[in-house]
Amino acid sequence: MHHILSMYKIMSAATLFIFFIVLLHHSNADVGTASRYSPPYLPSGCYGTEATQFPSSNLFAAAGDGIWDNGAACGRQYLVRCISAEQPRTCIPDQSIQIKIVDYAATAVSPASAGGTTMVLSDKAFGTIANTSAALINIEFQQV
């Protein structure tokens, strides 16, 4: 009986440890807002008229002032997911994307659907995680 109790304590400790590892992993993400923008996307604030800047998935974004970092954001990759919006059921459940920063929102050729956001997602990126009828969503994002 003592052996079984010891095994139970070890398994409980291991389960608790795994829980905290998962919790800590998710706590590295930041919360912000995202809007969307449509073509034309060129020229961009990061790579000018270079068409090869866009990932083949078309999952890219323009950085808002909060993450622009004087242009150091160019090329950064972020995992992004929609967490809420003003309109219920806007977010696509359990859907996250990896985007590449290719532009600066303040100087983007195309206007954003809402101003002052953390990032402005391409139409394709926005539509992958949220209903495109929304102009603004709340996001969780993490640099990868």
C-alpha positions in Angstrom: 0.0 0.0 0.0 2.9 2.4 0.8 4.3 1.7 -2.6 1.0 2.6 -4.3 0.7 5.8 -2.3 4.3 6.8 -3.2 3.6 6.3 -6.9 0.4 8.3 -6.6 2.3 11.2 -5.0 5.0 11.1 -7.8 2.3 11.0 -10.5 0.4 13.9 -8.9 3.6 16.0 -8.6 4.5 15.2 -12.3 1.0 16.2 -13.4 1.2 19.5 -11.4 4.6 20.2 -12.9 3.3 19.7 -16.5 0.4 22.0 -15.7 2.7 24.7 -14.6 5.0 24.3 -17.6 2.0 24.6 -19.9 0.7 27.6 -17.9 4.1 29.3 -18.1 4.4 28.6 -21.8 1.1 30.4 -22.5 1.9 33.3 -20.3 4.6 34.5 -22.7 1.9 35.8 -25.1 0.8 39.4 -25.2 -2.7 40.7 -25.7 -3.5 43.4 -28.3 -5.8 44.4 -31.1 -5.8 43.7 -34.8 -7.6 45.2 -37.8 -7.2 44.3 -41.5 -6.1 45.8 -44.7 -6.6 44.9 -48.4 -4.4 45.2 -51.5 -2.5 47.0 -52.7 0.2 46.1 -50.2 3.1 47.5 -52.2 5.3 49.4 -51.5 5.7 48.3 -47.9 7.5 50.0 -45.0 9.9 47.1 -44.7 10.9 46.0 -48.1 9.6 48.6 -50.6 8.4 47.2 -53.9 10.0 43.8 -53.4 7.2 41.3 -54.2 9.1 38.3 -52.7 8.6 39.8 -49.2 5.2 38.2 -48.8 5.0 34.6 -47.5 3.4 32.2 -50.0 0.6 31.7 -47.4 -0.3 35.4 -47.6 -0.3 35.4 -43.8 1.4 38.8 -43.1 0.8 42.0 -41.3 1.7 45.6 -40.8 3.1 46.5 -37.3 1.4 49.1 -35.2 3.3 51.6 -33.2 3.4 49.3 -30.1 5.5 46.6 -31.9 7.1 48.6 -34.8 10.3 49.1 -32.8 11.7 51.7 -35.2 11.6 49.2 -38.0 13.2 46.3 -36.1 9.8 44.5 -36.4 10.4 43.9 -40.1 10.6 40.2 -40.7 9.5 39.2 -37.2 7.1 36.2 -37.0 4.2 36.1 -34.6 1.7 33.4 -33.6 -1.7 35.2 -33.5 -5.1 34.1 -32.4 -8.4 35.9 -32.1 -9.6 35.9 -28.5 -12.7 38.2 -28.6 -14.5 41.0 -30.5 -17.3 43.4 -29.9 -19.7 41.1 -31.9 -20.2 37.6 -30.5 -18.9 34.6 -32.5 -16.5 36.7 -34.5 -13.4 34.6 -33.7 -12.9 31.3 -35.4 -12.5 28.9 -32.4 -9.1 27.1 -31.9 -7.6 28.8 -34.9 -4.2 30.4 -34.8 -1.8 31.7 -37.5 1.8 32.5 -37.9 2.3 35.9 -39.6 5.3 37.8 -40.9 5.6 41.6 -40.4 6.2 43.2 -43.8 4.9 46.8 -43.3 4.4 49.7 -40.9 0.7 50.4 -40.2 1.2 54.2 -40.0 2.6 54.4 -43.5 0.8 51.5 -45.2 -0.5 52.2 -48.7 -3.9 50.7 -47.9 -6.0 52.0 -44.9 -6.6 49.7 -42.0 -10.2 48.8 -41.1 -9.6 50.4 -37.6 -6.8 52.6 -36.5 -4.4 52.4 -33.6 -4.2 48.6 -33.5 -1.2 46.4 -32.4 -1.1 45.0 -35.9 -3.0 45.2 -39.2 -3.5 41.8 -40.7 -3.7 41.0 -44.4 -7.2 40.1 -45.6 -6.1 36.4 -45.8 -4.6 36.4 -42.3 -7.6 38.2 -40.7 -10.1 35.9 -42.4 -8.3 32.8 -41.2 -8.9 33.7 -37.5 -12.0 35.9 -37.6 -15.1 36.8 -39.5 -14.1 39.5 -42.0 -17.3 41.5 -41.3 -15.5 42.7 -38.1 -13.3 45.8 -38.3 -11.4 45.1 -35.1 -10.6 42.0 -33.0 -8.7 41.4 -29.7 -5.8 39.1 -30.2 -3.2 37.1 -28.3 0.2 37.2 -30.0 3.6 35.8 -29.4 6.9 36.3 -31.3 8.4 33.1 -32.6 
